[in-house]
Amino acid sequence: MSARTIAALVAARADDPNPGLVFEDQTWTWHEVAHECAVRAALLTATRDPDPGRPFHVGVLLDNVPEYVFLLGGAALAGAAVVGINPTRRGDELAHDIRHTDCEIVVTESAHRSLLDGLDLGIDADRVVTVESERWRGWCTEHAAAPIPASLPDADALFVLIFTSGSTGAPKAVRGTQGRFASL
């Protein structure tokens, strides 16, 4: 692959035994980070909406925790785009952000799950999953042997949708490609 992408950067670290992520009292090597990203890539691909016309957008409503890093890397490997859901938004505004970006699944944590209760997110309730749930852990276990995908997205592939602050109106989702973020 001639272009640098987030997916290529993750794949390049698959055999690196050096520390790659430190969070509180836990440390993952780059090899472990790449592996966790491959697990998330397989999980996201397996749970993908079967509608071929629907964008592969994964809403993520998490604090800055390792799972967010694994989802970013997994989405990059899978060719999905992470939609960073802002936990300061509430009610109809929060629901609008998720519907507007056409998220096909929303991954959250118990601390933020109640923000989504009763909202019309444009997806079935079973498409909202918490990372502490048996379901999420089961999916991760099911895909624990997943390798780095053989085919990776190119530099023009959408990687993230990041909401602006909304200082001049409602927040807008800004597009970020794999190539753009890999070049930062």
Buried (B, 14 or more C-beta within 10 A) or exposed (E): EEBBBBBBBBBBBBEBEEEBBEEEEEEBBBBBBBBBBBBBBBBBBEBBBEEEEEBBBBBBBBEEBBBBBBBBBBBBBBBBBBBBBBBEBEEEBBBBBBBBBBBBBBBBBEBBBEBBEEBEBBBEEEBBBBBBBEEBEEBBEEBEEBEBBEEBBBBEBBBBBBBEEEEEEEBBBEEBBBBBBBEE
